[in-house]
């Protein structure tokens, strides 16, 4: 039976990729194309395509760096959270791509806890960035010409992306938890 060894190879390959073994005759009815239509063809591609929090965190970092810092303590924390979260997320992504996860439950717990903790840190950074935006508003305080409209708009955009990044980290933490 020359086709028999090929079917065993594909069944073993499907089990390694995390697909459940189908009982009896239903096993033959499911084609490889119908399985791939349910999601991305490779788990690594799914992980790469689901990293919008890194893109939004990069925008927070760029926008805060482009402003004149009105409140160094507030925006210093925002920069620390955005840069450190970006770097740690990149390290987790690279370790996932290298294959350290091996489809273990411990990886899911680590991923969920990291993204949940980072969401809390990003929430504090977003609130502080909103305060820095209020401080940088033109006409705020004693000197109405101290802050320009451009810096206020950059701070407003940084605040928007900080809250968006917080939401994306929360969303990812719960999506991993409920898988």
Buried (B, 14 or more C-beta within 10 A) or exposed (E): EEEEEEEEEEBEEBEEEEBEEBEEEEEEEEEEEEBEEEEEEEBBEEBEEBBEBBEBBBBBBBBBBEBEBBBEEBBEBBBEBBBEBBEEBEEBBEEBEEEEBEEEEEBBEBBBEBBBEBBEBBBBBBBBBBBBBBBBBBEBEEEEEBBEEEBBBBBBBBBBBBBBBBBBBBBBBBEBBEE
